[in-house]
Amino acid sequence: MTIRSPRVALGLLLLVSLVWGVEFVLIDLAVARIPTHTFNAIRFALAALSLLPLLWFSRERLPQGQVQKLLGAGLLLGFMLFVGFYTQTEGLRFTSVSNAGFITGLNVPLVPVLGFLLFRHHASRNVWFGVLAATTGLYLLTSGEGVSLALNQGDLLVLICAFAFATHIVLTGRLVKQLPVILLSIVQLLAVALYSSLAAWLSPDPAFYHPEAAAVQWQDQLLAPMILLAILVASILGTAYAFWAQSACQTLLPAHKVALVFAFEPVFAHLSAWFYLDEHLGSSGLLGAGLILSGMLISELGDRRKASVKPLDHSATVD
């Protein structure tokens, strides 16, 4: 399917942001019942399979002699995704959906900062203003109504996730110049499934239920409506559809418009958490969330002429 209207493209990307925001709630409910590594192993294996029809219709092929480069890049980038998705998903067990959504969004201003630190890429003044605003917002979001410099366990895990996603994006810009995008995406997703499966197997805890919970059969867990819905939404809509939509729509839309639409993701996450879980940020949290969102936009939209690598999402960060 070819997208020819910028207005349609914006609508499709807005739907992607909505899916990403809503899936925070679904994953939060699912990982309360099933361990994180097991959930991610199934989620990303299914996501990789979901991209096979896209690969077939695209007729994308691997250039001769690029197999080792593809596997090396896919395994490395997949490991960063594994770290990011594990800490994000595990963090949802200990923090609110709203906090997780906005803290994950910190990966946007972190990308140019890590690019500067790792590869000495120039970072504009807008980037540093954005980072300052987002960092202040992080403090206000996680300190509550009192004064505290400590992050709770869930917030800290999701902050690690933001760094992992940002590192993945920076490395992507260095490794994928001549590699086929869909094939690399599939290798990365399979790598996340593999790493998650190994982690679940090596863990002394049960694979399909939390140690403190009553023992259940694996098929009962996987067929539970909430867990099944979370896996299907995160893998098929949040990954396969999102990948196709961003790839197709960015042929019509400039990067700054894509960044603007994707900035709605934490907003949708908070609205979903408010509607389904009755979560409230409070005045300090709302101010912090607003500063994080402002930091994202200042960092990404302040210099529209720059060429940057955009994250696909926390379901399949590939570009």
KATAZI-V978853 format. One record per residue. PSI is psi in radians with two decimals (* if undefined). OMEGA is omega as a letter, one per 40 degrees, with the letter a starting at -180 (* if undefined). BURIAL is + if it has 24 or more other ideal C-beta (glycine too) atoms within 12 Angstrom, else -. Layout:
psi;omega;burial
PSI;OMEGA;BURIAL
PSI;OMEGA;BURIAL
//
This chain:
psi;omega;burial
2.26;a;-
2.28;i;-
2.15;a;-
-0.25;a;-
2.18;i;-
-0.57;i;-
-0.74;i;-
-0.71;i;-
-0.78;i;+
-0.71;i;+
-0.73;i;-
-0.71;i;+
-0.61;i;+
-0.65;i;+
-0.66;i;+
-0.83;i;+
-0.67;i;+
-0.79;i;+
-0.81;a;+
-0.70;i;+
-0.79;a;+
-0.61;a;+
-0.34;i;+
-0.77;a;+
-0.80;a;+
-0.77;a;+
-0.67;i;+
-0.76;i;+
-0.63;a;+
-0.79;a;+
-0.10;i;+
-0.28;a;+
-0.49;a;+
2.43;a;+
2.62;a;+
-0.83;a;+
-0.71;i;+
-0.78;i;+
-0.82;a;+
-0.62;i;+
-0.80;a;+
-0.75;a;+
-0.80;a;+
-0.47;i;+
-0.78;i;+
-0.64;i;+
-0.74;i;+
-0.75;i;+
-0.59;a;-
-0.37;i;+
-0.17;a;+
-0.74;i;-
-0.66;i;-
-0.70;i;+
-0.73;a;+
-0.84;a;-
-0.48;i;-
-0.38;a;-
0.54;i;-
2.37;a;-
2.64;i;-
2.19;i;+
2.59;a;-
2.39;i;-
0.14;a;-
0.13;a;-
-0.84;a;-
-0.71;i;-
-0.72;i;+
-0.83;a;+
-0.75;i;-
-0.84;i;-
-0.73;a;+
-0.71;a;+
-0.68;i;+
-0.88;i;+
-0.62;i;+
-0.60;i;+
-0.70;i;+
-0.66;i;+
-0.68;i;+
-0.83;i;+
-0.78;a;+
-0.82;a;+
-0.55;i;+
-0.86;a;+
-0.60;i;+
-0.86;a;+
-0.75;i;+
-0.65;i;+
-0.55;i;+
-0.33;i;+
-0.31;a;+
-0.11;i;+
3.04;a;+
2.76;i;+
-0.70;a;+
-0.84;i;+
-0.79;a;+
-0.71;a;+
-0.82;a;+
-0.66;i;+
-0.68;i;+
-0.64;i;+
-0.26;i;+
-0.32;i;+
-0.43;a;+
-0.98;i;+
-0.33;i;+
-0.45;a;+
-0.95;a;+
-0.51;i;+
-0.82;i;+
-0.60;i;+
-0.67;i;+
-0.77;a;-
-0.68;a;-
-0.70;a;-
0.17;i;-
0.58;i;-
2.45;a;-
2.33;i;-
2.16;a;+
2.95;i;+
-0.62;i;-
-0.62;i;+
-0.83;a;+
-0.63;i;-
-0.73;i;+
-0.73;i;+
-0.72;i;+
-0.78;i;-
-0.76;a;+
-0.67;i;+
-0.73;i;+
-0.72;i;+
-0.68;i;+
-0.75;i;+
-0.83;a;+
-0.65;a;+
-0.68;a;+
-0.16;a;+
-0.16;a;+
-2.65;a;+
-0.23;i;-
-2.91;i;-
2.03;a;-
2.49;i;-
0.13;a;-
2.38;i;-
2.50;i;+
3.00;a;-
-0.75;a;-
-0.76;i;+
-0.71;a;+
-0.74;i;+
-0.76;a;+
-0.53;i;+
-0.70;i;+
-0.70;i;+
-0.78;a;+
-0.72;i;+
-0.70;a;+
-0.77;i;+
-0.75;i;+
-0.72;i;+
-0.70;i;+
-0.75;a;+
-0.76;i;+
-0.78;i;+
-0.60;i;+
-0.75;i;+
-0.42;a;+
-0.42;a;-
-0.31;a;+
0.36;a;+
-0.67;a;-
0.34;a;-
2.53;i;+
2.26;a;+
-0.81;a;+
-0.74;i;+
-0.76;i;+
-0.66;i;+
-0.78;a;+
-0.76;i;+
-0.75;i;+
-0.79;a;+
-0.72;i;+
-0.62;i;+
-0.74;i;+
-0.75;i;+
-0.71;i;+
-0.87;i;+
-0.71;a;+
-0.68;i;+
-0.75;i;+
-0.73;i;-
-0.70;i;+
-0.67;a;+
-0.67;a;-
-0.36;a;-
2.43;i;-
-0.22;a;-
2.76;i;-
2.61;a;-
-0.49;a;+
0.10;i;+
2.73;a;+
2.57;a;+
-0.58;a;-
-0.14;a;-
2.88;i;-
2.52;a;-
2.43;i;-
2.76;i;-
2.58;a;-
-0.66;a;-
-0.54;i;-
-0.64;i;-
-0.87;a;+
-0.46;i;+
0.00;i;-
2.28;a;-
-0.77;a;-
-0.76;a;+
-0.76;i;+
-0.76;i;+
-0.75;a;+
-0.74;a;+
-0.78;a;+
-0.77;a;+
-0.80;a;+
-0.67;a;+
-0.85;a;+
-0.91;a;+
-0.84;a;+
-0.23;a;+
-1.15;a;+
-0.90;i;+
-0.76;a;+
-0.70;i;+
-0.84;a;+
-0.78;a;+
-0.80;a;+
-0.75;a;+
-0.75;a;+
-0.73;a;+
-0.48;a;+
-0.10;i;+
-0.30;a;-
-0.50;a;+
2.46;i;+
2.77;a;-
-0.64;a;+
-0.54;i;+
-0.64;i;+
-0.76;i;+
-0.70;i;+
-0.77;i;+
-0.75;a;+
-0.33;i;+
-0.26;i;+
-0.22;a;+
-0.93;i;+
-0.49;i;+
-0.80;i;+
-0.63;i;+
-0.79;a;+
-0.77;i;+
-0.69;i;+
-0.74;i;+
-0.66;i;+
-0.72;a;+
-0.79;a;-
-0.56;a;-
-0.01;a;-
0.69;i;-
2.50;i;+
2.37;a;-
-0.50;a;+
2.94;a;-
-0.76;i;-
-0.75;i;+
-0.71;i;+
-0.71;i;+
-0.74;i;+
-0.76;i;+
-0.69;i;+
-0.66;i;+
-0.67;i;+
-0.79;i;+
-0.72;i;+
-0.72;i;+
-0.70;i;+
-0.82;a;+
-0.71;i;+
-0.77;a;+
-0.73;a;+
-0.59;a;+
-0.14;a;+
-0.55;a;+
1.57;a;-
-0.22;a;-
-0.26;a;-
2.63;i;+
2.15;a;-
2.75;i;+
2.19;a;+
2.53;i;+
2.50;i;+
-0.79;i;+
-3.03;i;+
0.32;i;+
-0.52;i;+
1.49;a;+
1.57;a;+
2.43;i;+
*;*;+
//
